[in-house]
Amino acid sequence: MREQEKAANLVEGARKIYHNLTPAELIEMAIVRKEGNLTSTGALRVATGKYTGRSPNDKFIVDVSAVHNEISWGSNKAFSDEKFDKLYNRMMAYIQNREVFVFDGFAGADPENRITVRFINEFAWQNLFVHQLFVRPNDEQISDINFKVICMPGFKAIPSIDGTNSEAFIVLNFEKNMVLIGGTHYAGEMKKSIFSVMNYILPKKGIMSMHCSANVGSNGESALFFGLSGTGKTTLSADSSRQLIGDDEHGWSENGIFNIEGGCYAKCIRLSKETEPEIWEAIRFGTVLENVYIDDETRVPDYDNDTITENSRAAYPIDHIPNALVPSIAGHPKTIVFLTADAFGVLPPIAKLTKEQAMYHFLSGYTSKLAGTERGVTEPEATFSTCFGAPFLPLSPLVYAKLLGEKLEKHNTNVYLINTGWSGGPYGVGKRMKLSYTRSMVRAAIEGKLETVSWQLDPIFNVYIPNECPDVPTEVLNPRNTWADKDLYDKQARYLAQLFTKNFNKFKDDMPVEIITAGPKV
């Protein structure tokens, strides 16, 4: 077991520092320290306690003069520099005489547009998580550390002392290039905190940062899949006929697109080998299984069991997917798909968008918040998340929307809205759209098979619906046809259209009229 000799250079006061261990070493230590168990697949299974999802109410950005005028404070919570220093000092005291694990890696597959991040972890399994989720460098590639993430789940904040909202906290400091995380064992907080960092850094360089998955075909044409957690980004981008670029976070520069990460973080609930073979096979030695129910004796995972959470996860390096593209860099996208999981069951399963409609729906970011993704969410809720990633956007949403419009126009990219949610009725009445149908729609959009079909205008949502799509029953393409009660459909559709309009009112003073009128008709 390798141990870093110059401990003071990494984490002052720690008893032992394990620096850049291999996955095998980290797994051995996690098991010895009783942090988790090996499953029948060889993956390491861990449990994160009461925090089985992100805790957005506990995330803060330090408000200092250097960044004050850049941050969109309407959607981000401020934390004073003084409180940050006190919290940092209390965390450093907690670290004294403890073992810690350090991983140095990259955020960004593109050497021209990446940062070096040092993760300092209390647990071996969390260090394995970031080792697998971020870009793993060769030893000679490591230079200066651009950002530092200190994650100590065992350190619980005291709100009356620390100024937090609870025992959990995620505090980003863009002046000191540091993130503090404590009180929560959910590893996704580390991943998303660095995404927030990149959402601050990249747009200032004219690069669009995106909450999306991406893949590329044999012809070199890439495709992007925008959407919130649970809408299908990971599932739909893992296509055996295309190379996977990444499943969640990307940048779009003048040279093309690149993965911000080096791994995937797939939802496991109801995972099956038949419907998602690439992800199924990726869960092996080196993978971290979060909150997946396993049999105590056989150690066989039960992906259908939601006793712990609906938000069970698998974290694995991208090369666990056999057709992954490494390094994860590709050309400009030919097709973009906006994914939504509509709990009302009224949005079309697929519709083509103009540039103006694309900007409208990008700013709207409509979907249903799915069970387990955030604490307290037990069934789908209608939500609007700007740019399909509002919790991770430090800057004004208009910055990201403007970049999208410029990219679409410059590269003549096609944009489709695809509903992976409910059909035939709302949640509880209708059924979730069949994955096989959604895959066929995505394939048709990417391969240009919809360019020769006829279209009909949806009078409420103001988008064009194809009258046919290969390998998809015609009757499901128009959502109104799938409802037994057509009047109830009309009522629900108008209600959702009103929600769109009400939500978009906050942008009406900053958007051209052609974008405002590109939305649903009330």
C-alpha positions in Angstrom: 0.0 0.0 0.0 1.6 3.3 -1.1 1.6 6.2 1.3 2.4 9.8 0.5 5.6 10.8 2.4 5.3 14.6 2.3 1.9 14.7 4.1 2.1 18.4 4.8 2.1 19.2 1.1 -1.3 17.6 0.7 -3.3 17.8 3.9 -1.8 19.3 7.0 -2.3 17.4 10.2 -3.6 14.1 8.7 -2.2 11.0 10.3 -1.9 9.1 7.0 -2.4 10.2 3.5 -3.0 7.8 0.7 -2.3 9.5 -2.6 -3.6 8.4 -6.0 -4.1 4.8 -5.1 -5.3 2.3 -7.7 -8.9 1.1 -7.8 -7.8 -2.3 -6.5 -6.0 -0.6 -3.5 -9.0 1.6 -2.7 -11.4 -1.3 -2.9 -9.1 -3.4 -0.5 -9.0 -0.5 2.0 -12.8 0.1 1.7 -13.5 -3.5 2.6 -10.9 -3.6 5.4 -12.4 -0.4 6.8 -15.9 -1.9 6.5 -17.1 0.9 4.2 -18.7 -1.6 1.8 -18.9 -5.1 0.4 -18.1 -6.8 -2.9 -21.2 -7.9 -4.9 -21.5 -11.0 -7.1 -20.5 -8.8 -10.0 -17.3 -7.7 -8.4 -18.6 -4.1 -7.9 -18.2 -2.4 -4.5 -21.5 -1.8 -2.9 -21.9 1.1 -0.4 -24.8 2.8 1.5 -25.0 6.5 2.0 -27.4 6.7 4.9 -30.2 9.2 5.0 -28.7 11.3 2.2 -29.4 9.2 -0.9 -29.7 12.1 -3.3 -28.4 15.7 -3.7 -29.4 18.2 -1.1 -29.8 21.5 -3.1 -31.0 23.5 -0.1 -27.6 22.9 1.5 -25.5 24.3 -1.4 -23.9 27.7 -1.2 -21.5 30.0 -3.1 -19.2 32.3 -1.2 -20.1 35.9 -1.9 -17.0 38.0 -2.4 -16.4 41.2 -4.4 -14.4 39.3 -7.0 -17.4 37.3 -8.1 -20.5 39.1 -6.7 -21.6 40.7 -9.9 -21.1 37.5 -11.9 -23.2 35.1 -9.8 -27.0 34.7 -10.4 -28.0 35.1 -6.8 -31.7 34.5 -7.5 -30.9 30.8 -7.9 -27.8 30.5 -5.8 -27.5 30.9 -2.0 -24.8 33.3 -0.7 -22.3 32.3 2.0 -20.0 34.9 3.6 -16.2 34.6 3.3 -15.9 34.9 7.1 -18.2 31.9 7.6 -16.3 29.9 5.0 -13.0 30.5 6.8 -14.5 29.3 10.1 -16.1 26.3 8.5 -12.8 25.4 6.8 -10.8 25.7 10.0 -13.3 23.5 11.8 -13.0 20.9 9.0 -9.2 21.0 9.3 -9.5 20.3 13.0 -11.7 17.3 12.2 -9.0 16.0 9.8 -6.3 16.0 12.5 -4.8 12.5 13.1 -7.2 10.9 10.6 -6.4 8.8 7.5 -7.4 10.6 4.3 -7.4 9.7 0.6 -6.2 12.0 -2.1 -6.9 11.8 -5.8 -5.6 14.3 -8.4 -7.4 14.3 -11.7 -8.8 16.4 -14.5 -12.2 17.9 -15.1 -12.3 18.0 -18.9 -11.1 15.6 -21.6 -9.9 18.4 -23.8 -6.3 19.4 -22.7 -6.9 23.0 -23.8 -10.0 23.4 -21.6 -9.6 21.4 -18.4 -8.7 22.0 -14.8 -6.8 19.9 -12.4 -8.8 19.0 -9.3 -7.5 17.6 -6.0 -10.1 15.5 -4.0 -9.4 15.0 -0.3 -11.7 12.2 1.1 -12.5 10.7 4.4 -13.5 7.4 2.9 -11.7 5.1 0.5 -14.9 4.3 -1.4 -15.5 8.0 -2.1 -11.9 8.4 -3.4 -12.6 5.4 -5.7 -15.8 7.2 -6.8 -13.9 10.3 -8.0 -11.1 8.2 -9.4 -13.6 6.5 -11.7 -15.8 9.6 -12.4 -13.1 12.1 -13.4 -10.4 12.0 -16.1 -7.5 9.9 -14.8 -4.1 11.4 -15.7 -0.7 9.9 -16.1 1.7 10.9 -13.3 3.7 13.1 -15.6 0.6 15.1 -16.6 -0.1 16.4 -13.1 0.9 20.1 -12.7 -0.5 22.8 -10.5 -3.8 22.1 -8.7 -6.5 24.4 -10.0 -9.3 23.4 -7.6 -9.5 21.5 -4.3 -12.5 19.5 -3.0 -12.5 18.5 0.7 -15.2 16.0 1.4 -15.7 14.9 5.0 -19.1 13.2 5.4 -18.5 12.5 9.1 -18.1 16.2 9.8 -21.5 17.6 10.5 -22.1 21.3 10.5 -23.9 23.1 13.4 -26.2 25.6 11.7 -26.1 28.0 14.7 -22.3 28.1 14.5 -21.6 27.6 10.8 -24.4 29.4 9.2 -25.6 26.4 7.2 -29.2 25.2 6.8 -28.5 21.8 8.3 -25.8 19.4 9.2 -25.0 18.9 5.5 -23.3 21.6 3.3 -21.7 22.0 -0.1 -19.9 25.4 -0.2 -18.2 26.6 -3.4 -15.5 29.3 -3.2 -14.5 30.7 -6.6 -11.9 33.1 -5.1 -10.1 30.4 -3.1 -10.7 27.7 -5.7 -12.1 25.3 -3.1 -15.2 23.3 -2.4 -16.1 22.1 1.1 -18.6 19.2 1.5 -19.7 17.6 4.8 -22.6 16.0 6.6 -23.7 14.0 3.6 -22.3 10.7 2.3 -23.9 11.0 -1.1 -20.9 11.0 -3.5 -22.9 12.8 -6.3 -22.3 16.1 -4.4 -18.6 15.9 -5.4 -19.4 15.3 -9.0 -22.0 18.1 -9.3 -19.9 20.6 -7.4 -17.2 20.4 -10.0 -19.8 20.6 -12.7 -20.9 23.9 -11.1 -17.2 25.0 -11.2 -17.0 24.3 -14.9 -20.3 26.1 -15.5 -18.5 29.1 -14.0 -15.2 28.8 -15.8 -16.1 27.6 -19.4 -18.7 30.2 -20.5 -16.3 33.0 -19.6 -14.0 31.4 -22.3 -16.8 31.3 -24.8 -17.3 27.6 -24.3 -20.8 26.2 -23.7 -21.0 24.0 -20.6 -23.8 21.5 -20.8 -25.8 19.1 -18.6 -26.1 16.4 -21.3 -24.8 13.1 -22.5 -23.2 12.6 -25.9 -22.3 9.9 -28.4 -20.9 9.8 -32.0 -21.6 7.6 -35.0 -19.3 5.9 -37.4 -19.7 8.9 -39.7 -18.2 11.2 -37.1 -21.4 13.1 -36.4 -22.0 13.6 -32.7 -25.3 13.9 -30.8 -26.2 15.6 -27.5 -28.9 14.5 -25.0 -30.0 17.2 -22.6 -32.1 16.4 -19.6 -32.3 16.3 -15.8 -31.5 13.2 -13.8 -33.9 10.3 -14.6 -35.0 11.5 -18.1 -32.7 9.0 -19.9 -29.4 10.7 -20.7 -27.3 7.8 -19.6 -29.6 5.1 -21.0 -30.1 6.7 -24.4 -26.5 7.7 -25.0 -25.3 4.1 -24.3 -26.0 2.8 -27.8 -24.2 -0.2 -29.1 -24.2 1.2 -32.6 -22.5 4.5 -31.5 -19.4 5.4 -29.5 -20.2 6.9 -26.1 -18.5 10.3 -25.4 -20.0 10.8 -22.0 -23.2 10.4 -20.0 -23.8 13.7 -18.1 -21.5 16.7 -18.6 -19.9 18.3 -21.6 -18.3 21.4 -23.1 -18.8 22.7 -26.6 -15.8 24.8 -27.8 -14.8 26.1 -31.2 -13.2 22.7 -31.9 -16.2 20.5 -31.0 -17.5 18.8 -27.9 -15.6 17.2 -25.0 -16.6 15.2 -21.9 -16.0 17.1 -18.6 -15.7 13.7 -16.8 -14.0 10.4 -17.3 -16.8 8.1 -16.1 -20.5 7.5 -15.9 -23.0 7.7 -13.0 -26.0 5.6 -14.1 -29.3 5.1 -12.3 -29.8 1.5 -11.4 -33.4 1.2 -10.5 -35.1 -1.5 -12.6 -31.9 -2.0 -14.6 -32.0 -5.1 -16.8 -29.6 -6.8 -19.1 -32.2 -6.9 -21.8 -33.0 -3.2 -22.0 -29.6 -1.7 -21.0 -27.0 -4.3 -21.8 -24.0 -1.8 -21.9 -24.7 -0.5 -18.5 -25.4 -4.0 -17.1 -22.1 -5.2 -18.3 -20.3 -2.1 -17.0 -21.1 -3.0 -13.4 -18.1 -5.1 -12.5 -14.9 -4.8 -10.5 -13.9 -1.2 -10.1 -17.6 0.0 -10.2 -19.1 1.7 -7.1 -22.8 0.7 -6.5 -24.5 3.3 -4.3 -27.6 2.2 -2.3 -28.4 -0.8 -4.4 -30.1 -3.6 -2.4 -28.1 -6.8 -2.3 -28.8 -10.3 -0.9 -26.9 -10.7 2.3 -25.8 -14.2 1.5 -25.4 -14.3 -2.3 -24.4 -10.7 -2.7 -26.5 -10.6 -5.8 -27.8 -7.0 -6.6 -31.6 -6.6 -6.8 -32.0 -3.6 -9.1 -35.8 -3.8 -8.8 -35.8 -3.3 -5.1 -36.3 0.4 -4.1 -36.3 -0.3 -0.3 -33.4 2.1 0.2 -34.1 4.6 -2.6 -35.2 5.0 -6.2 -32.0 6.8 -6.8 -29.6 3.8 -6.7 -26.5 4.4 -8.7 -23.5 2.8 -10.4 -20.3 4.8 -10.9 -17.8 3.4 -13.3 -15.0 4.6 -15.7 -16.2 5.3 -19.2 -14.0 2.5 -20.6 -16.3 0.0 -18.8 -18.6 0.7 -21.8 -17.1 -1.3 -24.6 -17.7 1.3 -27.4 -16.6 4.3 -25.4 -14.6 7.0 -27.1 -11.3 7.7 -25.3 -10.2 10.4 -25.2 -13.8 11.7 -25.0 -13.6 14.4 -27.7 -15.6 14.7 -30.9 -16.7 17.2 -33.5 -19.7 19.5 -33.5 -23.1 17.9 -33.0 -25.4 17.3 -35.9 -28.4 16.5 -33.6 -29.5 17.7 -30.2 -32.2 16.0 -28.2 -34.0 17.7 -25.2 -35.3 15.0 -22.9 -38.2 15.5 -20.6 -40.2 13.1 -18.4 -43.7 14.7 -18.6 -45.7 13.5 -15.6 -48.9 15.1 -17.1 -48.6 12.7 -20.1 -49.5 15.4 -22.6 -46.3 16.4 -24.4 -45.6 14.7 -27.7 -43.1 11.8 -27.5 -41.1 13.5 -30.2 -41.2 17.0 -31.9 -38.8 19.0 -34.0 -37.8 22.5 -32.8 -36.8 25.6 -34.6 -33.8 27.6 -33.3 -36.2 29.9 -31.4 -38.2 27.0 -30.0 -35.0 25.3 -28.9 -33.9 28.4 -27.0 -37.4 28.6 -25.4 -37.4 25.0 -24.3 -33.7 25.2 -23.2 -34.5 28.2 -20.9 -37.7 26.4 -19.7 -36.0 23.1 -18.9 -39.4 21.4 -18.2 -39.4 17.9 -16.8 -40.7 16.0 -13.8 -38.5 15.7 -10.8 -38.3 12.0 -10.3 -38.4 10.1 -7.0 -35.1 9.8 -5.1 -33.1 12.3 -7.2 -33.4 14.9 -4.4 -34.2 14.4 -0.7 -38.0 14.6 0.0 -39.2 13.8 -3.5 -41.3 10.6 -3.3 -43.2 10.8 -6.6 -42.7 12.8 -9.8 -43.3 16.5 -9.6 -43.6 19.0 -12.5 -40.7 21.3 -12.5 -38.9 23.9 -14.6 -35.1 23.7 -14.4 -33.4 26.4 -16.5 -31.0 25.0 -19.1 -31.9 21.5 -17.9 -29.5 22.1 -14.9 -30.5 25.1 -12.9 -29.0 23.8 -9.6 -25.6 23.8 -11.2 -25.5 27.2 -12.9 -23.6 30.0 -11.1 -24.1 32.5 -13.9 -27.2 34.0 -15.4 -29.2 31.5 -17.5 -29.1 34.0 -20.4 -25.4 33.4 -20.7 -25.9 29.7 -21.4 -28.9 30.3 -23.7 -27.0 32.9 -25.8 -24.2 30.4 -26.2 -26.7 27.7 -27.3 -28.3 30.0 -29.9 -24.9 31.0 -31.4 -23.8 27.3 -31.6 -27.0 26.1 -33.2 -26.9 28.9 -35.9 -23.2 28.4 -36.6 -23.3 24.6 -37.0 -26.8 24.2 -38.4 -27.7 21.6 -35.7 -31.1 19.9 -35.6 -33.0 20.0 -32.3 -35.7 17.6 -31.1 -37.8 17.5 -28.0 -38.4 13.9 -26.8 -40.8 13.0 -23.9 -39.6 9.9 -22.0 -42.4 10.3 -19.5 -46.0 9.2 -19.5 -48.5 8.4 -22.3 -52.2 7.6 -22.2 -52.7 9.6 -19.1 -50.8 11.3 -16.2 -48.6 9.6 -13.7 -50.7 7.1 -11.9 -53.0 6.5 -14.8 -50.9 6.3 -18.0 -47.8 4.3 -18.6 -44.2 5.4 -19.0 -43.2 5.5 -22.7 -41.7 2.2 -23.8 -37.9 2.5 -23.9 -37.9 0.6 -27.3 -40.1 3.3 -28.8 -37.9 6.1 -27.4 -34.8 4.5 -28.7 -36.4 4.2 -32.2 -37.3 7.9 -32.1 -33.8 8.9 -31.1 -32.3 6.7 -33.8 -34.6 8.2 -36.4 -33.8 11.7 -35.4 -30.0 11.1 -35.4 -29.9 9.2 -38.7 -32.0 11.8 -40.5 -35.0 9.5 -41.1 -37.5 12.1 -40.1 -36.4 14.6 -42.7 -38.7 13.1 -45.3 -41.8 12.5 -43.3 -44.9 14.8 -43.0 -45.6 16.8 -39.9 -48.6 18.2 -38.0 -48.7 21.2 -35.8 -49.7 20.6 -32.1 -52.1 23.5 -31.6 -51.3 23.9 -27.8 -47.6 23.2 -27.6 -46.8 24.9 -30.9 -44.4 22.2 -32.1 -44.5 19.9 -35.1 -45.2 16.2 -34.6 -44.1 13.6 -37.2 -47.0 11.6 -38.7 -44.8 8.6 -38.8 -41.6 7.3 -37.3 -39.8 4.0 -38.1 -40.5 1.2 -35.6 -42.9 3.4 -33.5 -46.7 2.8 -33.6 -48.4 5.8 -35.3 -51.0 6.2 -32.6 -48.5 7.0 -29.9 -46.9 9.9 -31.8 -49.9 12.2 -31.1 -50.4 12.1 -27.3 -54.1 13.1 -27.5 -54.8 9.9 -29.4 -53.5 7.8 -26.4 -56.0 9.3 -23.9 -59.4 7.7 -23.5 -60.9 11.0 -22.3 -59.9 13.6 -25.0 -61.5 16.5 -23.1 -59.4 15.7 -20.0 -56.3 15.6 -22.2 -57.2 19.1 -23.6 -57.6 20.4 -20.0 -54.3 18.9 -18.8 -52.5 20.2 -21.9 -53.8 23.7 -21.5 -52.8 23.6 -17.9 -49.2 22.6 -18.7 -49.1 25.3 -21.4 -50.1 27.9 -18.8 -47.3 26.6 -16.5 -44.8 27.1 -19.4 -46.0 30.7 -20.0 -46.0 31.6 -16.3 -42.4 30.2 -15.9 -41.1 32.0 -19.0 -42.4 35.4 -17.8 -39.2 35.9 -15.9 -37.3 36.0 -19.2 -39.7 38.2 -21.2 -37.8 41.4 -20.7 -34.5 39.9 -21.9 -35.7 37.8 -24.8 -36.6 38.8 -28.4 -40.3 38.4 -29.3 -39.6 35.5 -31.7 -38.3 33.4 -28.8 -41.2 34.4 -26.4 -43.8 33.5 -29.0 -42.1 30.2 -29.8 -43.6 28.6 -26.7 -46.9 26.9 -26.1 -50.2 28.7 -26.9 -52.4 29.4 -24.0 
